[in-house]
């Protein structure tokens, strides 16, 4: 079973390492250290994503589990006459949830300044009810810098430039009832669950049926995701991300959720139902859900032309892309399902066959589709 304490500790360290899209080196180094400690081999793509490999009893066709390290953030858009900064979002999130956030501004070299994101009219003593009627928008937001500046020239003199990255404080709080409140639980909670699952898999010292690639992407929040990190013969890809706890949704807040469809379309019929069957077999609390305004690493992997079956498994997240909350039981259930999945045989009989070297794949006879393989094998 995945270790709850390790999962929570890993999540705390991830949350305390800023990683808005475009500025992910620090969190990538943190992940590499975790993989080194487990003895898991990995490589970095040119763009900086992580491709780790847990050897299986056979190499091909492999499986992959993907989660993303990047988070939402902001960027310096320009200067205001009073010395404060105009900002633009990194990723899609509402300015409503940016108001009041404490942030760090990362400039060239070692230049780092602290500040607060505020609506343009922030003082009730000055603007009275106008603070409630002003628009909620990024154009109506400004960044107050914790420095002595009252003009554009003074702000420029601080070494702050247009295009500097703004990282929003996570401010994690781990409560006694198992609730975890923080920004950026999407998808660092998912990454922590994957790490806990990998630790459990490696600790058993029994190789899984086939190779497993653990992929950690760095640009999911801006739509790139797993488009470039896959390679080799991967038949099945499981994306790990948040499921929305909200009115009209059926996500399990304390278990794992198998997504049947998101805005990119339905997930693989057979792979999704294999995951549901594993939940039932291992007594894992679970639910099914459909997401309308949502896409994951799986979508970008398919759009890049990969011929793979995909599924999406989720932890339950309240107020996604806002003031987020997750329960530790949901993350443990997710990690438990990942261990069960990695330990199970490949989905189709053809994928269970021993294949030759990748250079020889596919053999000539496989050029003709075997339509019988569209039905999953009977259990056992």
KAUR-V751621 format. One line per field, one symbol per residue. ss: DSSP state (H for helix, E for strand, L for the rest). phi: phi as a letter, one per 30 degrees, with the letter a starting at -180 (. if undefined). psi: psi as a letter, one per 20 degrees, with the letter a starting at -180 (. if undefined). A space follows every 50 residues. Layout:
# KAUR-V751621
ss=???
phi=???
psi=???
This chain:
# KAUR-V751621
ss=LLLHHHHHHHHHHHHLLLLELLLLHHHHHHHHHHHHHHLLEEEELLLLLE EEEELEEEEEEEEEEEEELLELEEEEEEELLLLLEEEEEELLLLHHHLLL LEEEEELLLLLEEEEEEEELLLLHHHHLLHHHHLLLLHHHEEEEELLLLL LHHHHHHLLLLLLLEEEELLLLEELLLLEEEELLHHHHHHHHHHHHHHHH HHHLLLLEEEEEEEEEELLHHHLLHHHLLLLLLEEEEEEEEEEEELLLLL LLLLLEEEEEEELLEELLHHHHHHHHHHHHHLLLLEEEEELLLLLLHHHH HHHLLLLLEEEEEEEEEELLLLLEEEEHHHHHHHHHHHHHHHHLLLLLHH HHLLLLLHHHLLLHHHHLLLHHHHLLLLLL
phi=.dddddedddddddddcdadejbceddddddddddeddicdabcdedjdc bcbcdcdbdbddcbbbbccdbdaabdclccedjdcdbbdcicaddeddei ddbccccdicdbbcabdbdecccddcchdddccddcaddccbcdddadbb adddddddicbejddccdedhdbcdddjdbcadiddbddddddddddddd ddddhbddebebcccbcbbddcjdhddbcdaicccbbcccadcddaeicb dddcbcbcdcabddkddeeddddddddddddciceaacabcdcabbeddd ddddjdcbdbbbcbcdbcheibcdbbcedddddddddddddddddedced ddddcdeedccddedddcdcddddcdddei
psi=qqpgggghgggghghjoplqpimjgghghgghhghghikpqrqprhijrp oqpoqahqhqqrrqpprqhqrrbrqphaqqhjirqqqqqoroqqhhihpi pprpooaqcjopqqappqqhniohhgicihhiiqqoqhhjqqoopmrnpj rgghghhikpqpiqpopppglqoorhjiqoprqjhokhhgghhgghgggg ghhikoqrhrqppoporjkhijigckhiiqranphppopoaqqporpirj pphjbqpophqaiiaqrpgggghgghhhgghjkpprrqrppgmqqahggh gghijpnqpqrpqqqppplqkcnqpqqhhhhggghgggggghiqrqgqhh iiqoqaqhhjpqqhijhppnihiipqqqp.
